Amino acid sequence: MMRRFADLRHGAMASSLDGPFRLPQCHPAIPVGTDPIELEWPDELPTGASLRLTVAFEDRDIKEIEISFGNGHEPHRLIIPCADPFETLVIPLPGRLSAVTLRQLDGERPLWIFAKDASSSTPWFSPHAVVHSEGQMASPLDSFWERLCSLHSLASFGWKEGCVLEALRHLAALQAPEMKTDDQRGSKLPKLPCSVSARSALELHLRTYGFERGQLDYENPRGKAILDYYDGVEMTLPAATAASLAPDHHWVKAAIAFWKGTRTSVTAEGSLTMAYPMAVAGRALARKHLVQQATEELWLRKERLFHNGHFYLRSYNDGRRTFRNWSRGLAWYLLGLIKSLEEIGPEEAPHLLEEFQRAAAWTLSWQNAEGLWPCFIDEAGGLPDHAGCAGIAAAILMGCRAGWLDESARRAGSRSVRTLSSALTPDGLLPGCSQANKVGEELQRGSYRTAPSYALGLFALALLHSDED
């Protein structure tokens, strides 16, 4: 497998946007609008190549993009219901060719994709083709670890980047025993390419978002530049990594300040993005009230999100509940429980251990023969969300490693890992992930799937707790 990077022959790049909005860390990007954008390769691509385009800016406007090949083949039309930063679009290329043309046919605003930049440390986000090469020894799993342990697994700050940070921190501890903490119990170091350093990648990821400078510098889900505060409950997962490395860091202090606020709903995300970092910070700072608050937040979710035999992503104070039995919501819930239990200790919260075991058994009862779960787990025949499946498998396998789930759960988690491993692309992406849930449940039930960066973190956590090589 080789990457062949494209040059921008016709079109314009930009590194800034109007108003309070910002491209990720001001990285150059190309707006794909009604005027054609031509990408060209110096040498002809062979048959069997596929194109990679990575989204640079969030937009909930439905877009239709035409990709023309110039070699007699019919253009490819790509419908993008919602553009989400750091998701990679994988487009097969027909026949031999040396250029493609991109043009937007429908949509109010252009689609922003990362551009080629000679000074960039993330060239894999720029337009390129993946081609098969004779004698190439790297397996998709090797490519996966190489991608994870680099800036090419960078994700939008908050829960997405937090998933990647958690995987990198865990792997770094396995590579360097002096970093090892209780949450690495029973994990094994996987077979990795010799060039992989999770610690170096972790430092690069943290530096990108201002950690080294003592700042919090990121873009929120709408692309607005944010400095030194958290812009929502989904944003505070990276505080867990910060608290484990530097408990007095600004990221941790800002999270503690944010957690004092009020809210209008209870969400499954908060199990992982709020309760878990609370538990880490409470333990690292020896603040028992934070540990107690984390315990209460987790139990509140058990009380509010399970209702009449179903699980809901959100429970509003006005009585509404949404996203019934959504697999990724269950992943957040289970991961928050198991990771918090590793911090708090089951002897301090036996009711949470019992709830984890109950919720895990209920979730496993919906697993299909391939080891996956439909996007909405009770809708048999529905397409799976590979990110949700990876998150559920990670939580199940963590529970097994801790000795809190039985052998049948281990086998079920291992089936998931094997199936997801077979889905990896040659360059280490995990495709088949449902879109961010910003535009409602209908899109989740559809066939649109992407390959987002955060899925790498979820799948890495599953692999790191699995017996699969």
Buried (B, 14 or more C-beta within 10 A) or exposed (E): BEEBBBEBEEBEEBEEBEEEBBBBBEBBBBBBBEEBBBBBBEEEBBEEBBBBBBBBBBBEBBBBBBBBBEBEEEBBEBEBBBBBBBBBBBBEBBEEBBBBBBBBEEBEBBBBBBBBBEEBEBBBBBBBBBBEEEEEEBBBBBBBBBBBBBBBBBBBBBBBBBBBBBBBBBBBBBBEEEBBBEBBEEBBEBEBBEEBBBBEBBBBBBEBBBBEEEBBBBBBBEBBBBEEEBBBBBBBBBBBBBBBBBBEBBBBBBBBEBBEEEEEBBBBBBBBBBBBBBBBBBBBBEBEEBBBBBBEBBBBBBEBBBEEEEBBBBBBEEEEBBBBBBBBBBBBBBBBBBBBBBBBBBEEBEEBBEBBBEBBBBBBEBBBEBBBBBBBBEBEEBBBBBBBBBBBBBBBBBBBBBEBBEEEBBEBBBBBBEBBBEBBBBBBBBBBBBBBBEBEBEBBBBEBBBBBBBBBBBBBBBBBBBEBE
